């Protein structure tokens, strides 16, 4: 499984239930990596998406405790075991964890690669994830040149779980 996220320099990922910034190149990067794949998200992340429905051109799994949960273009799973069973039919390279913070923090260590859009700014987040730079089990394997959009400079950074 892979993880994809945009984080500010304090590892903030959201504010007031939404994204921290509108970065068109980052949205393109997200689409290029996740379209045609399975994505895993929590209910709050789903509810932050346009129309509160699953993303098009993807198989959308939503982890929720609500047994009556239903949303357009989504498959609800209610336990970790149910989630692992559902995604086990896919090549791990084709499964993407897309949020939110609770799922990122619970499951990032089960991912092989972490795709992080690192924004070089403190954007006043109220929602944070683990600082992957401080996790000795992961190392940076690639980092793009800086990109600046809407006054924010950022880089696409890929972390990989160390062997062993």
N, C-alpha and C positions, 0 to 999 in steps of 0.2 A: 504494500500500500504506500501511496505517496501523500504528502500533505502540501497544500498550497495556501499561502496567506500573505497579506500585506501588513507590515508592522512598522510603527514609528521607532525612533531611537530608544524609547523606553519599553519597547516590546508591547506597546498599546496597539490594539487592533480595531477598536470601535468606540463610539460615543453615542449615547442616547439611542441605542439599538440600530445604529447605522454604521457605514464605513467612515473612516477618518478623512478620506480625500477622494476626489474624482480624478482618476489618472487613466486616460484612454489607452495608453500603451500597456498599462498593467491589465486592464480589462481584456485587451486583445491577447495578452500572454496567458491569462486565465482560460479564455475560450480555446486557444490553440492546444493547451495541455489537457483540457477536460472534455471537450466535445467528442462524442462517440464512445465515452467511457462511463463507468459507474462512479457516482459521487455520493459521499456520505456526509450528512449534516444533522444537526440538532434541530428541534422544532423552532427555537427562536431564530435561527439562521434562516430557515424556510420562510418564516413570517416576515423577515426583512427583505425578501426577494420581491421583485415586481409582481403584483397580483397575488402574492402569497401562494405561488404555485411553483412546482419543480422547474428546473432549468430545461429549456428545449435541447434536443439532440444529445441527451444524457439519460442514463438510468439513475433516478434519484431515490436514495434511501434516506429515510428520516428516522432517527432514533428518538423515540418519545415514550414516556410512561403511560400516556393516555391510550387505553385500549380501543377507544372509539375514534381515534384520529384518522382523518381522511383529508387529502389535498390532491388537487389536480396534478397529474404526471408524477406522483410519488408512491413509493412503497414504504409503508410504515413497518418498523421493527421495534420491538419493545424491550429487548434485553440484549446484553452484549453477545450472549450465545446465539441468539436469533440473527444478530448482525453478522457475526463471523460465518454462520451457516450460509446466509444470503450472499455474502461477497466471496465465499470460497469457490464459487463456480467461475470466477474471473481470474485471469492472469493478474497477479498483484501489481504489475506495472500499469494496469488499466483501472485501478481503483484509487480514487482521490478523496481525501479528507478535506472538506471545504469549510468547516466551522461548526459551531462557534468555539469560544474560548474553552468552555468545559470539555468539549470533545478533543480539541487540540491538546489540552493539558493532560487528559487521560490517556490518549492514544498515540501521541507523537512518537513515543519510544517503540511503537509497533510498526512504524513506517521505515522503509528503506531509504527514502529520499524526502527531503524537506525543501520545498521551493518557496523562498521568502523574498518578497519585494520589500527591501529595507529602505525606508524613507528616512532621510537625514534631517529630521525635524521632530520636535516634541509637539504633537498635535492635540494635546489636552484630552487624551483618551480616558475613558472610565472602565474599559475592559482590556485585560492584559493576558498575555500568554508567557510561557516559559522562555527565558533567554537561552536560545539554542547555542549561542557562543560559549556559554558556561557549561554545556553538557559535554563531558569528555568522551561520550560514546559516538559523537557526531563530529565530522570535519567538513570544512568548506572544500568543495571540489571544483566550483566555478563561480565566477563573479563577473557581471557585465560591466561595461563602462558606465559612468553615471548618465542618467537621463533626467532632464528637467521638464516638468509639465505643471501648469497651474501654480508656479512658484515653489514647487517641491522637487528637490533633487533626490533621486533614488537609484538603487541598483537591484538587478535580479541576481540573487545569491542562491546557490544550490548546495545543500548539506547532504552528506551521505553517512549512513551508519557504518562505523568502523567494523571491519571483519573481526570475528571472534566474540 
